[in-house]
Structures are given as structure tokens and as C-alpha cells.
Amino acid sequence: MNTSLLKFLQDLLKLNGPRYRVTEINNQLFVDHSGFQQMIDRFAKGETSILPFQSKNDIYWMCLQSDKQSLTIDYASLKKFILPYCVGVSDPKKFFKDTSEFGRLGSELFVNGYYVFKSDLDKEEKVWDSLNLWLSVLKRKPSIRWEESVINAYTLRSKFRSYLEMMEWGPAERTLDVIREGHYVSDENYLFLYVELLVAQKKWKEIWYWTEFDALSGLHRIPKDVKIALLSAFYFVILAESDVSGEFQTSYEKFKTNRFRLSSLLDTHLGIQEEHIFRVFAYESLVENNYEKLSFIKGQAVDETTQELISYLESKFMWKEDPVIPAPPEKQAADFLQNGLLDDAYLLIRECSNSKEKVRIMSAIGFFTGSNEIQRDAYELLLALSESEQSELTADIQANAYLTFIKMANEGTRNEPKEVQEKIEYTWNHWFQQIVEIDENSLDPLFELLYAQDKLPTFIWSPSMISELGNLIIEIAITSFTHKKTLVLGEGITTYLSELIRDEQFPRTMGTELYSYSVEVLLLHCKKNEINTNYLNRLLEGLLLIDVQQVSKYWDWARQWYDMTPMKVMLPNLLFTLELFYDYGQTLDDLKEIWNQWTSTLLSGLSTLTDIEIRDWLRIGEALSGEEYLINSVKEFVTENEDEEDPLSLVPETTIVIFSLRESSARRAVEQITSRNQNLKVIVNADTSLTKQAKSLASNSDVVVLVTTAMKHALFYGITPYLKDPPLYPKSSGTSSIIAELEQHFA
């Protein structure tokens, strides 16, 4: 360690007084604290280090790094780990002043400044634990090269998402490898994307036994879909089998054995509605002996198995007397909030009389959990305060940030200063509003947001925010933009649509108007390619599931899209579209016109389709009464090779169940399958929730087909614990896709 670094470190250690025992050997400093020693070693090597010093009852933690780029990147990564225990995490960078020898050395060594945050003295070890976790993740962190082209990073992430949409797992994984090896994302963002890849394939065991599981579960703020994925992997791998058998004591013992790996995932279930997640937190309430939490979960759960579990756990509680002199509930709730125990904070504060403190805590919980119900309650409580009380609350910087978010969720983005809103939560409302307002020379920051996973705009599913977003989308659809702004807008819409249909509750009834506007802006601003056509089909399918009465309107949109020079690569997409509108009763003449046009233009290109797709193209043409000469021409492409064995015809007596809300296409699949093998018993289930019949079919069928693009989210998670073997996942809800998946399974 050079002389200046050594002197700086010596002076810093003096600020801690006798708290640490310091030894100096050959210009090397050693302290009797392993975490502190790691930071000193990093400091000596010029790596980003976090060094503490005490002032009265507080500890100040300095984030030091002489390289500006590394300081910014590492501090951005660090914030997620220490946020629950520290204040000042979002404060601006500070600079040393040469008013003392310590300040002079600091100003010479760290000319680019430093960051500092503060914790209570009793939170010191928790901060060290978080820093140790950060260091373990940092070892796997790629060094981000700022000079890399933004378009490369954006293009790669878009490709990754596109492959996921089309269920092309191999290309998706290879693209993700390139993203990591090329240093395009930070460590956490890479892990989030990898979880997304595993969840898309429903690889729950791989998630649970993944070496990075503990690193992610230790983060105090992760995307909700990542949290649900990690908890789901734990439940399906560890608890599901004994739960569905009613062996709740066995599940409870398994829960206690593996609970340590869940770490911060158990901080709250607020804002999550999945029944299997309720069960995880029900077990946690017994571990904590928290009957109030179990009762709260009981009031939320609707599934029979969950209620049976709760009844069993209620009988196991050890009743204890309340403390003689309990702390005021507001103070207890504030402590729970400070320690990240959001469920406990909520259960206490919701029973308190309205006050500034109640509004502050409720607003913070609403922000951290994303619960629309809590956000609405916090807003109503805020309005019930007097103007002077509201002013006093907003004078507190942190409280004001939470209040701003709550107002935004309930009023929209246009009633508050933008810089305050965007600091606390950047949404698609903000992104599209800025596209409309700023000049084309300020577009680069908006484009950069599209490739940084941790900066990607979010959705807030409250009525006011969704209504406002819909109005912004339609405003964009009818506005003319410059060429440069149109290019950025096109990329933004593609990313927006990808995020929109990834919503686990898609399609939401409250989003009907937004989905409609999104189709219109897609028609006007996006390229007619395979992936955008897939987005169009998903949106149209969602709209038809919500309101079939608008089928003619939705078909007009589809017809506009396919009003192009026919392309071979789009034939599978068009087949899906024609099947979709055939199922929902669109006039046959309208569908026939498109079929005739594309068939006559691309007749030779039909040979590029799979045999199943050719047969389905022929079948839909016959159902639509297509031109006879075209029907006969397509028949020539149908292979009748008697030497090839039909994989379905050889299957012994087997029961197959298909879960899909697209009942017509599923039943056409049944007709074709049973015509090829009468030993196959194929059942279609179109339930929207977990019924007794759905449970029975899932647990007793030999093969289960889950059409996840046409299934309610709650049903998918609900039946997963009842599956004996891994289910099949067709790429789409179309007939050909279902049959192709079964053929591949039995081949």
C-alpha cells in the first residue's frame, strides 16, 4: 500500500476510536473484523471499498473508488443491498475538502468524489452482512464497458425476448451468453434475465438448485416476477408433493429445513395473489408464531387446499401473552418497516388511527410491495389529513418521495414535478410522455432506458395510471413525428409491447382499452415482421378472451396488418390469426379473401412449412371454402408416406388433458388426434380457476398439455403441484402447435 493510501486509512481508522483493534505490519493494516479486513484489502488494491467510521450513535459508510466509471457502476449495484438498513443512499456524490490533512489526502486520492450513507449503530452487523453478500455477487460481475454501442446491447436484449416469445430456448440461451460475455448488463440484470429464461421453460428444479439462488434471495429489492419465480421454485420442488397429499406436518418440517435459503424473499407477500405463495407465508407465520399474519392470509386465500393448510396450522399455534408494556404500534410498525418486515409493519399500522406516521408507513409499504389496494388506501388516508399535516409530511425528503409515488399511482403522472416522480419510479407513462414533449436532440437517454433491465420503465396497474397511459398511446398513434423520433418510438413500442404481454395477469379486464390502443399504435409505428406479428396475435387473442363481441373490429386490425406483400416467414403467424378468428366467429368470406391471396402468392413457399402446418393450412382453407384450385394445389404438398410411422398412431391407451381457454382450437386438435389413434382419450378443460375437476384431471391424466398463452395465470400455478410428470407447453394456442407438441413428445 502506498504512503498516501496508508495515511488516509490510518486517519480514517482513528475516527472509529477503540472499536476495532488495528495492527500494522510492513505498511499493511489488519483489523479484528473479517468484513472490514476484506474492504481494507480491496482498498489497498484500488478496488471499490466501503469503509466505516463512527460519529456518536451513527455509522457513516464511505464508498471509495478513484476511477469514476467503476465508482458509478459499483455504487449503483451496492445500493440494492444496503438500502434497508441505511439512509442517504440516494444522496448526491460528495467531495473531500482540504480543510484538514484527512480531507487534503481524500481530495488528492479521490478527485471524482465519493458516496456516503448512514446507519444506526445497532444496524452495523446487518450492513456488514449485506456488504458481504454484495462482494460475493461482485466476484461474478462483468466489468461494463461504456464504450460499447447502445444499439448492440438493446438489440441483444430484444433478440433474447423475441426468442422467449417464440419458445426458441436454444437461441435465447446463446443470446444471453453473448449478453454476459460482452459485458452488456450488470450482474443482477444478467441473473434476472437468466431467471426469466428458466421460468419461461418452467424449470423449477434448476432455479431451486441454482448456485445463484441464495445471492438473489438475499437482495432486498428485486422485481416482483423474479421474487415470485424464486418462491415458486421453492414451493414446487420442496413443498408441493406433501401439500397436495395433505401431509402438512411433513411440509412444515421441510419448510423449516430450507427456510434459510429464502432470506429476504420472506419479507412480504403483499401485492402477490398466488395461492401457493400464500401457503409459503402461512408456514412462515407458524415459525414466527404470528397468528395475526396467518389470519390475514386466511382472509385472502380462496383455494380449498390453502384453507385446509391454514386450519391445520391454526391448531399448532403456541399461544402467548402480550407483553405488559408494549411499544406504541406506530413505533413497532416503523421498526418493522426499517428492518424490511413489511407484512408485520402493515398488520400493525392498518389498525392504527390515521396520523402522519400512518400515512408515511402505508405509503412506503405501497411503494415497496406494488399493492394497488395499499396504494389506494394510503392515498385516501393522505387526503384525510389536514393541509398542514400534509405539508409537514412532504417536508421530509424520504416521506415525500413515497407520497409522490402514491399520488402518481392514484392521480397519474401529470400532477407532480417530473423529476420527483421519475426518481422514485419511472413508468411507461413517463417514457411516452417524454417522447411527445422533448426535442429530437434529447432522445438518447430515452433510448438507453430500453436496454438497461434495471432502468426499464414499469407498469402501475391502477385505474388512473392505465387510463393515462392509454391516452398517451392514442396521442402518439395520431401524432406525426420527425424521422429520428419515429425510429426511437418504434423501438420503444416494441419493448413496451413485450413487457405488456409478459404481465402475469394478461389479459386484464381493466386493460381492455389500453390493449386496443396498443394494437393501433403497433399498426402505425412498427415494422411488419415475425416478432411484431406475434405481439399482435397475443394482443388480439387477449382482447377476444375479454370481449368476443368486438370480433369484427379486431379483425379489421388484423386485416390491415396482413395487407402486405405475402412473406413465407409469416405463414405460421397468419395460420394462427386465421384459426383465431375462425374460432371466434368472424365472417368466413373475410378470412377466405386473405387465405386465397397468400396461398396464390406463396404456393411454392408452403413447402417450407411443417407437415402439420401444411395440413392445418389446407384444413383452414377447406373450412373457409377457399378457391378449389388452390385447395387442390395445397393437397399436393401433403405427404402421404406410408413408410413413415405416425408417432401418435403407435401410442398405447393414454389419457391426455389439454388446458386452454381457446376451446375450439383445442377440440379441433382432439378430433385430429383421436382420428389417428382411437386408443387416446383426450379431454379439454377451459376452466379459469382451480376447480376440483381441474385438480383431478391434472393429477390423474397420463399427459397434461398446458397452453400457457391461453390460460389464466392462477390456474397454471394452481394445477402445477398436482402434476405427476412434466407437462407439455405448446408454442401457441393454435391447433397445429398443440398437435406438434404431442407428436414430439411421443416420437
C-alpha positions in Angstrom: 0.0 0.0 0.0 1.5 3.4 -1.0 2.1 6.0 1.7 -0.8 8.3 0.8 -3.3 5.4 0.9 -1.8 4.1 4.2 -2.0 7.6 5.8 -5.6 8.1 4.6 -6.6 4.7 6.0 -4.8 5.3 9.3 -6.7 8.6 9.8 -10.0 7.0 9.0 -9.4 4.2 11.5 -8.7 6.8 14.2 -12.2 8.2 13.7 -13.5 4.8 14.9 -11.7 5.1 18.2 -11.1 1.8 20.1 -14.0 -0.1 18.3 -11.5 -2.1 16.1 -8.1 -3.5 17.1 -5.6 -2.4 14.4 -2.2 -3.9 13.7 0.3 -2.6 11.2 2.9 -4.9 9.7 5.2 -3.8 6.8 2.9 -1.0 5.7 -0.1 -3.3 5.8 -3.1 -2.7 8.2 -5.0 -5.5 9.8 -8.2 -5.3 11.8 -10.1 -7.8 14.0 -13.2 -7.8 11.8 -13.4 -10.0 8.7 -15.7 -7.8 6.7 -13.7 -4.7 7.5 -10.5 -6.5 6.6 -11.9 -7.5 3.2 -12.6 -3.9 2.5 -9.1 -2.8 3.6 -7.6 -5.4 1.2 -9.8 -4.1 -1.7 -8.8 -0.5 -0.8 -5.1 -1.4 -1.0 -5.7 -3.0 -4.5 -7.5 0.1 -5.8 -10.9 -1.8 -5.9 -14.2 -0.2 -4.8 -14.3 -0.4 -1.0 -16.8 0.6 1.7 -15.1 1.9 4.8 -17.0 2.9 8.0 -16.4 5.5 10.7 -18.4 6.2 13.8 -20.0 9.6 14.8 -22.0 9.5 18.1 -24.7 6.8 17.6 -24.4 6.7 13.8 -22.0 4.9 11.5 -21.1 6.6 8.2 -20.1 4.3 5.3 -17.9 5.8 2.7 -17.9 4.2 -0.8 -14.4 4.9 -2.2 -13.0 4.4 -5.7 -10.6 6.6 -7.7 -12.0 5.5 -11.1 -15.1 7.5 -12.0 -16.7 4.7 -14.1 -16.1 1.9 -11.5 -17.4 4.2 -8.7 -20.7 4.9 -10.5 -21.2 1.3 -11.6 -20.3 -0.3 -8.2 -22.3 2.2 -6.2 -25.4 1.6 -8.4 -25.0 -2.2 -7.7 -24.3 -1.7 -4.0 -27.5 0.4 -3.3 -29.8 -2.5 -3.6 -28.0 -4.4 -0.8 -27.7 -1.7 1.9 -30.9 0.2 1.2 -33.0 -1.5 4.0 -30.5 -0.5 6.8 -29.2 2.9 5.7 -30.3 6.4 4.9 -28.7 8.8 2.4 -28.4 6.0 -0.2 -29.8 8.2 -3.0 -28.0 11.4 -2.0 -25.7 13.0 -4.5 -21.9 12.4 -4.7 -19.8 14.3 -2.2 -16.2 15.7 -2.5 -13.4 16.0 0.1 -12.5 19.4 1.3 -8.8 20.2 2.1 -9.6 21.9 5.4 -7.8 19.1 7.2 -5.0 16.7 6.5 -7.5 13.9 6.1 -9.6 16.0 3.7 -6.5 17.0 1.7 -5.4 13.4 1.3 -9.0 12.5 0.3 -9.2 15.2 -2.3 -5.9 14.0 -3.9 -6.8 10.3 -3.9 -10.4 10.6 -4.9 -10.7 13.6 -7.2 -14.0 12.2 -8.6 -15.7 12.3 -5.2 -17.2 9.6 -3.1 -20.6 8.4 -1.8 -21.6 8.1 1.8 -24.6 6.7 3.7 -25.5 6.4 7.3 -26.9 3.6 9.6 -27.7 3.3 13.2 -25.0 1.8 15.4 -27.2 -1.3 16.1 -27.6 -2.0 12.4 -23.8 -2.3 11.8 -23.6 -6.1 11.5 -26.6 -6.2 9.2 -24.9 -3.7 6.9 -21.7 -5.9 7.0 -23.8 -8.9 6.1 -25.3 -7.1 3.2 -21.8 -5.9 2.1 -20.5 -9.5 2.2 -23.4 -10.6 0.0 -22.6 -7.7 -2.4 -19.0 -8.9 -2.5 -20.0 -12.5 -3.3 -22.1 -11.2 -6.2 -19.4 -8.7 -7.3 -17.0 -11.6 -7.9 -19.2 -12.8 -10.7 -19.9 -9.3 -12.0 -18.8 -8.4 -15.6 -17.0 -5.1 -16.0 -19.3 -2.9 -18.0 -17.6 -1.2 -20.9 -19.3 2.2 -21.5 -17.8 2.5 -25.0 -19.9 -0.5 -26.2 -22.6 0.5 -28.7 -26.0 1.1 -27.1 -27.7 -0.4 -30.1 -25.8 -3.7 -29.6 -27.0 -4.0 -26.0 -30.5 -3.1 -27.0 -30.6 -5.4 -30.0 -29.3 -8.4 -28.0 -31.9 -8.0 -25.2 -34.6 -7.6 -27.8 -33.5 -10.7 -29.6 -33.5 -12.6 -26.2 -37.0 -11.5 -25.5 -38.1 -12.4 -29.1 -36.7 -15.9 -28.8 -38.6 -16.3 -25.5 -41.8 -15.2 -27.1 -41.3 -17.9 -29.8 -40.2 -20.5 -27.3 -36.8 -20.9 -29.1 -34.9 -21.8 -26.0 -31.5 -22.6 -27.6 -31.1 -19.3 -29.4 -32.4 -17.5 -26.3 -29.7 -19.1 -24.1 -27.0 -18.4 -26.7 -28.1 -14.8 -26.9 -28.0 -14.5 -23.1 -24.4 -15.9 -23.2 -23.4 -13.2 -25.6 -25.0 -10.5 -23.4 -23.0 -11.7 -20.4 -19.7 -12.4 -22.2 -19.9 -9.0 -24.0 -20.4 -7.2 -20.6 -23.7 -5.6 -21.7 -25.5 -5.8 -18.4 -24.7 -5.6 -14.7 -24.5 -8.7 -12.6 -28.0 -8.5 -11.1 -29.6 -7.8 -14.5 -27.9 -10.9 -16.0 -29.3 -13.0 -13.2 -32.8 -11.5 -13.6 -32.7 -12.4 -17.3 -31.5 -15.9 -16.6 -34.4 -16.4 -14.2 -36.7 -15.2 -16.9 -35.3 -17.9 -19.3 -35.7 -20.7 -16.7 -39.2 -19.5 -15.8 -40.3 -19.4 -19.5 -39.3 -23.1 -19.6 -40.9 -23.9 -16.2 -37.6 -25.3 -15.0 -38.4 -25.0 -11.3 -35.7 -27.6 -10.1 -33.0 -25.7 -12.0 -34.0 -22.5 -10.3 -34.1 -24.0 -6.8 -30.8 -25.8 -7.1 -29.1 -22.9 -9.0 -25.9 -21.7 -7.3 -27.1 -18.1 -7.7 -30.4 -18.6 -5.9 -29.0 -17.5 -2.5 -27.4 -14.4 -4.0 -30.8 -13.3 -5.4 -32.9 -14.2 -2.4 -30.6 -12.0 -0.3 -31.4 -8.9 -2.3 -33.9 -6.7 -0.6 -35.4 -5.2 -3.7 -35.9 -7.5 -6.7 -38.5 -7.4 -9.5 -41.8 -8.9 -8.3 -41.8 -11.5 -11.1 -38.3 -12.7 -10.0 -39.4 -13.0 -6.4 -42.5 -15.0 -7.4 -40.3 -17.2 -9.6 -37.9 -18.0 -6.7 -40.7 -18.6 -4.2 -42.5 -20.8 -6.8 -39.4 -22.9 -7.4 -39.0 -23.5 -3.7 -42.7 -24.4 -3.3 -43.0 -26.7 -6.3 -39.7 -28.5 -5.6 -39.9 -28.8 -1.8 -43.5 -28.5 -0.6 -46.0 -29.2 -3.4 -46.0 -33.0 -3.2 -46.7 -33.3 0.5 -49.1 -30.3 0.4 -51.4 -31.8 -2.2 -51.4 -35.1 -0.3 -52.5 -33.3 2.9 -49.2 -34.1 4.7 -48.9 -30.6 6.1 -46.6 -31.6 9.0 -44.2 -33.0 6.6 -44.3 -29.8 4.5 -43.8 -27.8 7.7 -40.6 -29.7 8.6 -39.3 -29.3 5.0 -40.1 -25.6 5.2 -38.1 -25.1 8.4 -35.2 -27.1 7.0 -35.0 -25.0 3.8 -36.2 -21.7 5.2 -32.7 -20.2 5.5 -32.3 -20.1 1.7 -35.4 -17.9 1.3 -33.8 -15.0 3.2 -35.3 -11.6 2.1 -38.0 -13.3 0.0 -40.0 -13.8 3.2 -40.1 -10.1 3.9 -43.6 -9.7 2.5 -46.3 -11.3 0.3 -48.3 -8.1 -0.1 -49.1 -7.4 -3.7 -48.9 -11.2 -4.6 -52.1 -13.2 -5.1 -50.8 -16.7 -5.9 -52.2 -19.4 -3.6 -49.0 -21.4 -3.4 -47.2 -18.2 -2.2 -49.9 -17.8 0.5 -49.0 -21.3 1.7 -45.3 -20.4 1.9 -46.1 -17.4 4.1 -48.7 -19.5 6.1 -45.8 -21.8 7.2 -43.7 -18.7 7.9 -46.4 -17.4 10.2 -46.2 -20.5 12.3 -42.4 -20.3 12.5 -42.8 -16.8 13.8 -45.8 -17.8 16.0 -47.7 -14.9 14.4 -51.4 -15.7 14.4 -52.4 -12.3 13.1 -50.4 -12.9 10.0 -52.0 -16.3 9.4 -55.4 -14.8 9.9 -54.6 -12.2 7.3 -53.6 -14.8 4.8 -56.7 -16.8 5.6 -58.8 -13.8 4.6 -57.0 -13.6 1.2 -56.9 -17.3 0.3 -59.7 -18.9 -1.7 -58.3 -22.3 -2.6 -59.5 -25.3 -0.7 -56.0 -26.8 -0.1 -54.8 -23.4 1.3 -57.7 -23.2 3.7 -57.1 -26.8 4.8 -53.5 -26.0 5.5 -54.4 -22.8 7.5 -56.8 -24.8 9.6 -54.1 -27.3 10.3 -51.6 -24.6 11.2 -54.1 -22.8 13.5 -54.1 -25.9 15.7 -50.3 -25.8 16.1 -50.0 -22.3 17.5 -48.4 -21.7 20.8 -50.5 -19.0 22.5 -48.5 -16.4 24.4 -49.5 -13.4 26.5 -48.9 -10.0 25.1 -46.1 -8.0 26.7 -47.1 -6.0 29.7 -45.9 -2.6 28.3 -45.9 -2.9 24.5 -44.3 -0.2 22.5 -46.7 2.1 20.6 -47.9 0.3 17.5 -46.8 3.1 15.2 -43.2 2.8 16.7 -43.3 -1.0 16.2 -44.5 -0.7 12.7 -41.8 1.9 11.9 -39.2 -0.6 13.3 -40.6 -3.4 11.2 -40.5 -1.2 8.1 -36.9 -0.2 8.8 -35.9 -3.9 9.0 -37.8 -4.8 5.8 -40.5 -6.8 7.6 -43.3 -5.3 5.5 -46.1 -7.8 6.4 -45.6 -7.2 10.1 -45.5 -3.4 9.6 -48.7 -3.5 7.6 -50.6 -5.7 10.1 -49.8 -3.2 12.9 -50.2 0.1 11.1 -53.5 -0.7 9.4 -55.3 -0.9 12.8 -53.9 2.5 14.0 -55.9 5.7 13.9 -55.0 8.0 11.0 -51.9 10.1 11.5 -48.9 11.5 9.6 -46.9 8.4 10.7 -49.6 6.0 9.5 -49.7 7.7 6.1 -45.9 7.7 5.9 -45.6 4.0 6.7 -48.6 3.0 4.5 -47.1 5.0 1.6 -43.7 3.2 1.9 -45.4 -0.2 2.1 -47.5 0.7 -1.0 -44.3 1.6 -2.9 -42.2 -1.4 -1.9 -44.9 -4.0 -2.4 -46.6 -2.6 -5.5 -50.0 -3.5 -4.0 -52.8 -1.5 -5.7 -55.0 -1.9 -2.7 -52.5 -0.5 -0.2 -51.6 2.3 -2.6 -55.3 3.3 -2.8 -55.7 3.1 1.0 -52.6 5.2 1.6 -53.9 7.8 -0.9 -57.3 8.0 0.9 -55.5 8.4 4.3 -53.3 11.1 2.9 -56.4 13.1 1.7 -57.9 12.7 5.1 -55.0 14.6 6.7 -55.2 18.4 7.2 -53.3 20.6 4.8 -50.8 21.5 7.5 -50.2 17.8 8.3 -49.7 17.0 4.6 -47.2 19.9 4.3 -45.3 18.6 7.3 -45.1 15.2 5.8 -43.8 16.5 2.4 -41.0 18.4 4.2 -39.4 15.0 4.9 -37.4 14.1 1.8 -37.9 10.3 2.0 -41.5 10.5 3.0 -42.2 13.0 0.2 -40.8 10.5 -2.3 -43.2 7.8 -1.2 -46.1 10.3 -1.1 -45.3 11.4 -4.6 -45.4 7.8 -5.8 -48.8 7.2 -4.0 -50.2 10.4 -5.7 -48.9 9.3 -9.0 -50.5 5.8 -8.7 -53.9 7.4 -7.9 -53.8 10.6 -10.0 -51.4 10.0 -12.9 -48.1 11.5 -13.8 -49.1 15.0 -14.8 -49.9 16.4 -11.4 -46.4 16.4 -9.9 -43.0 17.6 -10.8 -41.5 15.0 -13.2 -38.0 14.9 -11.6 -39.6 13.8 -8.3 -41.8 11.2 -9.9 -39.1 9.6 -12.0 -36.6 9.4 -9.1 -39.0 7.2 -7.2 -40.5 5.1 -10.0 -40.0 5.5 -13.8 -43.0 4.2 -15.7 -44.1 3.8 -19.3 -46.3 6.8 -18.7 -43.2 8.9 -18.2 -41.4 7.4 -21.2 -44.2 8.0 -23.7 -44.9 11.5 -22.2 -41.3 12.5 -22.8 -41.4 11.1 -26.4 -44.2 13.5 -27.0 -42.7 16.5 -25.3 -38.9 16.6 -25.8 -37.0 17.6 -28.9 -35.2 15.1 -31.1 -31.7 16.1 -29.8 -32.6 14.8 -26.3 -33.7 11.3 -27.3 -30.6 9.4 -26.4 -31.4 8.9 -22.7 -34.9 7.6 -23.6 -33.3 5.0 -26.0 -30.7 4.0 -23.4 -33.6 3.1 -20.9 -34.8 0.4 -23.3 -31.7 -1.8 -23.0 -30.9 -1.4 -19.2 -33.0 -4.0 -17.5 -32.9 -2.2 -14.1 -33.9 1.1 -15.7 -36.7 -0.3 -17.9 -40.0 1.6 -17.5 -42.6 -0.2 -15.4 -46.4 -0.5 -15.4 -48.5 0.6 -12.4 -51.8 -1.2 -12.7 -54.1 1.4 -11.1 -57.1 2.8 -12.9 -55.7 6.4 -13.2 -52.3 5.3 -14.5 -53.6 2.8 -17.0 -56.2 5.4 -18.3 -53.5 8.0 -18.6 -51.2 5.5 -20.4 -53.9 4.7 -22.8 -54.5 8.3 -23.6 -50.7 8.8 -24.2 -50.6 5.8 -26.5 -53.5 7.0 -28.6 -52.0 10.5 -28.7 -48.8 9.0 -30.1 -50.8 7.0 -32.6 -52.3 10.1 -34.2 -49.3 12.4 -33.9 -46.7 12.9 -36.7 -43.1 12.8 -35.6 -39.7 13.5 -37.1 -37.7 10.6 -38.6 -35.3 10.3 -35.7 -38.1 10.4 -33.1 -40.1 7.8 -35.1 -37.1 5.4 -35.0 -36.8 5.6 -31.2 -40.5 5.4 -30.8 -40.7 2.2 -32.9 -38.0 0.5 -30.7 -39.8 1.8 -27.6 -43.2 0.4 -28.7 -41.7 -3.0 -29.4 -40.1 -3.1 -25.9 -43.4 -1.8 -24.4 -45.4 -4.5 -26.1 -43.0 -7.2 -24.9 -43.4 -6.0 -21.3 -47.2 -5.6 -21.7 -47.9 -9.2 -22.7 -45.4 -10.6 -20.2 -47.7 -9.3 -17.4 -48.6 -12.4 -15.4 -52.2 -11.3 -15.3 -52.5 -10.7 -19.0 -55.2 -10.1 -20.2 -56.6 -7.8 -17.5 -60.2 -6.6 -18.0 -59.1 -3.1 -16.8 -56.6 -3.1 -19.6 -59.0 -3.6 -22.5 -58.8 -0.1 -23.7 -55.1 0.0 -23.3 -54.7 -3.2 -25.3 -56.8 -1.7 -28.1 -54.8 1.5 -28.3 -51.6 -0.6 -28.2 -52.8 -2.5 -31.3 -53.5 0.8 -33.1 -50.0 2.2 -32.3 -48.5 -1.1 -33.4 -50.2 -0.8 -36.8 -49.0 2.7 -37.3 -45.4 2.7 -36.0 -44.0 -0.9 -36.1 -42.4 -3.0 -38.8 -44.3 -5.9 -40.1 -42.0 -8.7 -39.0 -42.4 -12.0 -37.3 -42.0 -10.9 -33.7 -44.3 -7.9 -34.0 -46.9 -10.1 -35.6 -46.6 -12.4 -32.6 -47.3 -9.4 -30.4 -50.3 -8.5 -32.5 -51.7 -12.1 -32.2 -51.2 -12.1 -28.5 -53.0 -8.8 -28.1 -55.9 -9.8 -30.3 -56.2 -13.2 -28.5 -56.3 -11.4 -25.2 -58.9 -8.9 -26.4 -61.1 -11.7 -27.7 -60.9 -13.5 -24.4 -62.2 -10.4 -22.7 -64.8 -9.3 -25.3 -65.7 -11.5 -28.2 -68.5 -9.1 -29.2 -65.8 -6.9 -30.8 -64.5 -9.6 -33.1 -65.2 -7.6 -36.3 -63.4 -4.6 -35.1 -60.4 -6.7 -34.1 -60.4 -8.5 -37.5 -60.2 -5.1 -39.3 -56.9 -4.5 -37.4 -55.6 -8.0 -38.4 -56.6 -7.4 -42.0 -54.7 -4.1 -42.0 -51.6 -5.8 -40.7 -51.6 -8.5 -43.3 -52.2 -6.1 -46.1 -48.7 -6.5 -47.3 -46.6 -8.5 -49.8 -47.0 -12.1 -48.5 -43.9 -13.5 -46.9 -43.1 -17.2 -46.3 -41.8 -16.5 -42.8 -45.1 -15.0 -41.8 -47.3 -18.0 -42.8 -47.3 -19.7 -39.4 -48.4 -16.4 -37.8 -51.2 -15.9 -40.4 -52.3 -19.5 -39.8 -52.6 -18.7 -36.1 -54.6 -15.5 -36.9 -57.0 -17.2 -39.3 -57.6 -20.0 -36.8 -58.2 -17.5 -34.0 -60.8 -15.5 -35.9 -62.4 -18.6 -37.3 -62.9 -19.9 -33.7 -64.5 -16.6 -32.6 -67.0 -16.5 -35.5 -65.6 -13.9 -37.9 -67.3 -13.9 -41.3 -65.8 -16.7 -43.5 -65.7 -14.6 -46.6 -63.3 -12.1 -44.9 -61.0 -14.8 -43.8 -61.2 -16.6 -47.1 -60.0 -13.5 -49.0 -56.7 -13.4 -47.1 -56.2 -17.2 -47.4 -56.7 -17.1 -51.1 -54.4 -14.1 -51.6 -51.5 -15.6 -49.5 -51.9 -19.1 -50.9 -51.8 -18.0 -54.5 -48.8 -15.7 -54.0 -46.7 -18.2 -51.8 -47.9 -21.5 -53.2 -44.4 -22.8 -53.7 -43.4 -21.4 -50.3 -45.8 -23.8 -48.5 -43.1 -26.5 -48.8 -41.2 -24.6 -46.0 -44.0 -25.4 -43.5 -44.0 -28.5 -41.3 -46.3 -31.3 -42.4 -48.7 -30.4 -39.5 -48.8 -26.7 -40.6 -49.4 -27.7 -44.2 -52.3 -29.9 -43.2 -53.7 -27.1 -41.0 -53.3 -24.6 -43.8 -55.3 -27.0 -46.0 -57.9 -27.6 -43.3 -58.5 -23.9 -42.6 -58.7 -23.3 -46.4 -61.3 -26.0 -46.8 -63.3 -24.7 -43.7 -63.3 -21.2 -45.4 -64.3 -22.6 -48.8 -61.1 -21.3 -50.4 -60.6 -21.4 -54.2 -60.9 -25.0 -55.3 -57.7 -24.9 -57.5 -55.8 -23.5 -54.5 -57.1 -26.3 -52.2 -56.0 -28.9 -54.7 -52.6 -27.3 -55.1 -52.1 -27.3 -51.4 -53.1 -31.0 -51.2 -50.1 -31.8 -53.4 -47.8 -30.7 -50.6 -49.4 -33.1 -48.1 -47.1 -36.1 -47.7 -48.7 -39.5 -47.5 -45.6 -41.5 -46.8 -46.7 -45.0 -45.6 -43.2 -45.9 -44.7 -43.0 -43.3 -42.0 -44.6 -44.3 -38.7 -47.1 -41.9 -37.2 -45.8 -41.2 -33.7 -49.4 -40.7 -32.4 -50.8 -43.9 -34.0 -48.4 -46.1 -32.0 -49.3 -44.7 -28.6 -51.0 -47.3 -26.3 -54.1 -46.4 -24.3 -53.4 -43.0 -22.8 -55.4 -40.2 -21.2 -54.4 -36.7 -22.3 -55.9 -33.4 -20.9 -55.5 -30.1 -22.7 -55.9 -26.9 -20.5 -56.8 -24.0 -22.8 -59.3 -21.2 -23.0 -59.2 -21.5 -26.8 -61.6 -24.4 -26.6 -62.4 -24.5 -30.4 -58.8 -24.9 -31.4 -58.2 -27.5 -28.6 -61.2 -29.5 -29.7 -60.0 -29.5 -33.4 -56.7 -30.9 -32.1 -58.7 -33.6 -30.2 -60.6 -34.5 -33.4 -57.3 -34.9 -35.4 -55.5 -36.8 -32.6 -58.3 -39.3 -32.0 -58.8 -39.9 -35.7 -55.2 -41.1 -35.8 -55.4 -43.2 -32.7 -58.7 -44.2 -31.1 -56.9 -45.5 -28.0 -56.2 -42.0 -27.0 -58.7 -40.3 -24.6 -58.3 -36.6 -25.0 -60.1 -34.1 -22.7 -60.3 -30.3 -23.0 -60.5 -28.2 -19.9 -61.3 -24.5 -20.2 -61.6 -23.6 -16.5 -60.4 -20.1 -15.5 -59.7 -21.0 -11.8 -58.5 -24.1 -9.9 -61.6 -26.3 -9.7 -61.9 -29.8 -8.3 -62.2 -31.1 -11.9 -59.0 -29.3 -12.9 -57.2 -30.8 -9.9 -58.5 -34.3 -10.7 -57.6 -34.1 -14.4 -54.1 -32.7 -13.7 -53.3 -35.5 -11.2 -54.9 -38.4 -13.0 -54.1 -37.9 -16.6 -51.1 -39.6 -18.3 -50.1 -36.5 -20.3 -51.0 -32.9 -19.4 -50.8 -30.1 -22.1 -50.7 -26.6 -20.7 -51.5 -23.9 -23.3 -50.0 -21.1 -21.2 -50.7 -18.4 -23.8 -54.4 -19.2 -23.3 -54.6 -20.0 -19.6 -55.4 -18.0 -16.6 -52.3 -17.4 -14.5 -54.0 -18.6 -11.3 -55.0 -21.9 -12.9 -51.5 -22.5 -14.2 -49.8 -22.1 -10.8 -52.8 -23.9 -9.1 -52.5 -27.1 -11.0 -48.7 -27.3 -11.1 -48.4 -29.1 -7.7 -50.9 -31.8 -8.9 -48.8 -32.8 -12.0 -47.2 -36.3 -11.8 -44.9 -35.6 -14.7 -43.6 -32.5 -16.5 -46.4 -31.1 -18.7 -46.2 -30.2 -22.4 -46.1 -26.5 -23.4 -47.2 -25.8 -27.0 -45.8 -22.6 -28.5 -49.2 -21.2 -29.1 -52.9 -22.0 -28.6 -53.3 -23.0 -32.3 -54.3 -26.5 -33.3 -51.1 -27.2 -35.2 -49.0 -26.1 -32.2 -50.8 -28.5 -29.8 -50.5 -31.4 -32.2 -46.8 -30.7 -32.9 -46.0 -30.7 -29.2 -47.8 -34.1 -28.7 -46.1 -35.6 -31.7 -42.7 -34.5 -30.5 -43.5 -36.0 -27.0 -44.5 -39.4 -28.4 -41.8 -39.6 -31.1 
